[in-house]
């Protein structure tokens, strides 16, 4: 009899400071729904064994919690989002339950990532047990730049290295570089890369979800 697979959690990083937007973006409405809700629903539909959302402190965090109240997320507060995105990774790793096989980290401001994309990362991890399963947007053909960005799924041994990393406003790049040759990368259409950091990006996401064609992107790798 095949033993059950160890659990993999989905982690929503939603404690960003929204410095480029100029106001808290997690609760800005996109198609009448808080921005954070789009990413949360996609993560919730990906087939993970548990879900965790990392929130900012104060009113914005309370608003995010309320926006996701009917979804099966556990919540943890990042007390100091000013320390950068890696601080949210650390906060999440510290509260994940013992015995997890890995965790899939998604950003709250990438509303065009789908449940199917999360499911594909999870399936690749289950099949390969690679130290990391990474997402890349665009295939690099015809002059198109291929960009690596979340979601990224990290195996438990990589998670154990996150607390020792220094503050940074990006993900655990040092760990990913150290295991690059062993990792698996899945390629997704470039249109799904949109990172809502500015009012213009929010407008492009609105147009895409309304069916007006793929958005342009000004993203950088995370």
TIMAR-972074 format. One line per 5 residues: number of its first residue (from 1); their letters; for each residue x, y, z of C-alpha. Coordinates in steps of 0.1 Angstrom, whole numbers. Each point is the difference from the previous one (the first is absolute). Layout:
% TIMAR-972074
NUM) a) X/Y/Z  ... $
% end
This chain:
% TIMAR-972074
1) xxxxx) 0/0/0  14/34/-10  5/23/30  -19/33/-1  21/29/-13 $
6) xxxxx) 12/25/26  -20/33/0  8/30/-21  -13/33/11  -9/31/-21 $
11) xxxxx) 12/33/14  -14/33/-11  24/29/7  -23/30/5  20/23/24 $
16) xxxxx) 15/23/-26  3/37/6  -13/11/-34  27/27/-4  -4/4/-38 $
21) xxxxx) -38/0/2  0/27/26  -28/-16/20  -7/-35/14  -7/-20/-32 $
26) xxxxx) -11/-33/17  -36/14/3  -2/20/-32  -29/-13/-21  6/-20/-31 $
31) xxxxx) -32/-9/-18  -18/9/32  21/-24/21  29/9/23  33/-6/-19 $
36) xxxxx) 12/-25/27  -31/-21/-5  10/-9/-36  33/-15/10  -15/-17/30 $
41) xxxxx) -27/-17/-19  25/-13/-26  22/-13/28  -30/-16/18  -8/-18/-33 $
46) xxxxx) 34/-15/-5  -4/-31/20  23/8/30  -4/-18/33  -1/32/20 $
51) xxxxx) -1/37/-6  17/29/18  -2/37/-6  26/25/13  -16/33/9 $
56) xxxxx) 13/35/8  -8/13/35  -29/25/7  -30/9/-20  12/-13/-34 $
61) xxxxx) 7/-34/15  -34/-1/16  -15/9/-34  19/-28/-17  -11/-25/26 $
66) xxxxx) -36/11/-5  3/-2/-38  11/-37/3  -21/-10/30  -20/-26/-19 $
71) xxxxx) 30/-16/-15  19/-28/19  31/21/9  19/2/32  14/35/7 $
76) xxxxx) 33/13/14  11/37/3  33/12/-12  7/27/27  25/19/-21 $
81) xxxxx) -7/0/-38  26/27/-4  27/-27/3  -10/-12/-35  -16/-29/-17 $
86) xxxxx) 24/-25/14  -13/9/35  -34/-14/-10  17/-32/-12  16/-3/34 $
91) xxxxx) -32/6/19  -18/-26/-21  27/-27/5  0/5/37  -37/-9/4 $
96) xxxxx) -4/-27/-26  -9/-33/17  28/-26/5  2/-28/-25  -9/20/-31 $
101) xxxxx) 17/-11/-32  1/35/-14  -18/33/-5  -11/19/-31  4/37/4 $
106) xxxxx) -22/24/-20  -2/38/-1  -33/18/8  5/25/-28  2/-25/-29 $
111) xxxxx) -37/-4/-8  5/-18/-33  16/-31/15  -25/-28/-2  -10/-30/21 $
116) xxxxx) 12/-21/-29  35/15/2  2/-8/37  -12/-35/-7  26/-5/-27 $
121) xxxxx) 28/10/25  -14/-23/26  -2/-29/-24  35/5/-12  12/0/36 $
126) xxxxx) -18/-32/8  14/-17/-31  37/12/3  5/9/37  23/27/-13 $
131) xxxxx) 14/25/26  -20/28/-18  -26/2/-27  1/35/-15  -22/20/-24 $
136) xxxxx) 14/17/-31  -21/23/-21  6/1/-38  21/-25/-20  28/24/-11 $
141) xxxxx) -8/-5/-36  -5/28/-27  18/25/22  -23/-5/29  16/1/34 $
146) xxxxx) -5/-29/23  -5/11/36  1/-22/31  -25/12/26  -23/-16/26 $
151) xxxxx) -17/-23/8  30/-20/11  -4/-33/18  29/-8/25  7/-34/15 $
156) xxxxx) 3/-3/38  38/0/1  1/33/-19  -27/14/24  23/-8/28 $
161) xxxxx) 26/24/-14  -23/30/-3  2/13/36  37/5/-4  -2/22/-31 $
166) xxxxx) 6/38/4  -28/25/-6  -8/6/-36  -29/13/-21  -1/-32/-21 $
171) xxxxx) -3/-37/5  27/-25/12  22/5/-31  31/-14/17  -17/-33/7 $
176) xxxxx) -14/-2/-35  34/7/-16  16/-27/22  -25/-26/-12  -5/13/-35 $
181) xxxxx) 13/-31/-19  -22/-23/20  -32/21/-2  -29/-3/-24  -13/30/-19 $
186) xxxxx) -34/1/-16  -7/25/-28  -33/20/-1  -13/26/-24  16/34/5 $
191) xxxxx) -34/17/3  -4/-16/35  30/19/14  -18/32/7  10/13/35 $
196) xxxxx) -24/28/11  24/25/15  -14/32/-16  -34/15/-10  9/-8/-36 $
201) xxxxx) 6/-36/7  -33/-2/18  -17/14/-31  17/-26/-22  -11/-28/23 $
206) xxxxx) -36/14/-1  1/0/-38  14/-35/-2  -26/-14/23  -27/18/-20 $
211) xxxxx) 12/-19/-31  18/28/-17  31/-19/-8  33/-7/17  16/27/21 $
216) xxxxx) 35/14/-5  23/-5/30  27/20/17  10/-26/25  33/-12/12 $
221) xx) 9/-35/13  -6/-7/37 $
% end
